[in-house]
Structure formats: C-alpha cells, structure tokens
Amino acid sequence: MSASTASQDPTGEAVANLDKIREVLAAIDAAHSTYPACVSLTIPPGDSLYDIKQWLDEQITLAWKVPVRVHRLSAVGALTDAKQMLAVHKEIPENGLAVYCGELWDESRITIQFEPQRAIPGRNFHMDYKFNVDFLADMVAMDGMLVHQELNRLMDADDPSGQ
C-alpha cells in the first residue's frame, strides 16, 4: 500500500481511534478506589437523556442514605459528576455514550465520557471499587479484529503480485 493510499484510507484512522480507545480503557481499568464510588455507565443510542438524568437523581437520593460518611460523599460525588457530564448533551450521540466518573484511591477524581466506534447495544450501570470496562473492551476487541481484517483485505487488493 502506498503512503498516499494509507493517508486517504479511513481504515487507518479507525485503527488510530481504536488504539486511543484501548489506551483510555486500559487506564480506566487500572484505576481503583478505596470506596465503592467508581461509576461506569454505558447508554445506547436512542435512549432518553431525560430518563437517564431522572434515574441518576434517584441513585443520588439513595446514595445519601449510605451510613458511612466517606462512602456516602464519594458515591454522591461520582453520581453527580456523571449527571453533570450528561448535561452537556441535548441527546445521546449516534453510537451511544460511555461515562466513567469516580474518586480514586489517591483522592483524585476521574471523569471521562466518549462515544464508541460502534453502537452500544444496551444500558449498563456499575458502581464499585473499580470501573467496569469489560463491556466496552469486548466491543473494541471485536472492532479491532474487523479493522485488521479490512486492512489485510485492502493490502491484498493493493498487492499486484497476489502474494
């Protein structure tokens, strides 16, 4: 494949995007908290943003009932961050939305949101000591296999010798 063909090939851009998503997921997966306050939320396209915000309000109300003060404040903070991240959207993006918020063991806060390469098939919520990235990691692994198959097909098509 020539250099000019590679720069015009959207598959090359897809590989770069997948690599960035893999890096983000690896960093999120490695993060952990001393409190069960790591919010992992994936929202499928077409889901009601209003319903998600209302549901998060209910979760915040429940979190205020947690008896241990540091756990309560961490949980409320993470859920509030997730709700604030949704406030910048008028609707759920075309492929859905992945949101990760929480207070880590070193008391730093993480707030990440992104639209995956492929549509999220269903809503998933997890709140624990670690972020749950398994759902998206599986999607990215599948996308990676498809992108690499497409790259191989393109390279075979560009190879005039047929080898």
Number of C-alpha atoms within 10 A of each C-alpha: 12 8 8 8 11 12 11 10 13 11 16 17 13 16 16 12 14 19 14 12 19 17 12 14 19 13 10 21 15 10 18 19 20 17 19 20 28 30 25 25 20 25 24 20 20 12 16 13 17 13 10 15 17 13 13 17 16 11 15 19 12 13 18 15 11 14 9 9 11 13 17 19 17 23 28 24 19 25 25 19 21 23 20 12 16 19 13 8 10 9 15 17 17 15 18 23 21 20 20 25 27 34 25 20 13 10 11 9 16 16 16 15 16 15 20 20 16 13 16 21 13 11 15 14 11 16 19 17 19 22 24 22 18 11 11 18 16 11 16 20 13 11 17 17 11 12 17 15 12 14 17 12 11 14 14 14 12 13 10 8 7 8 5
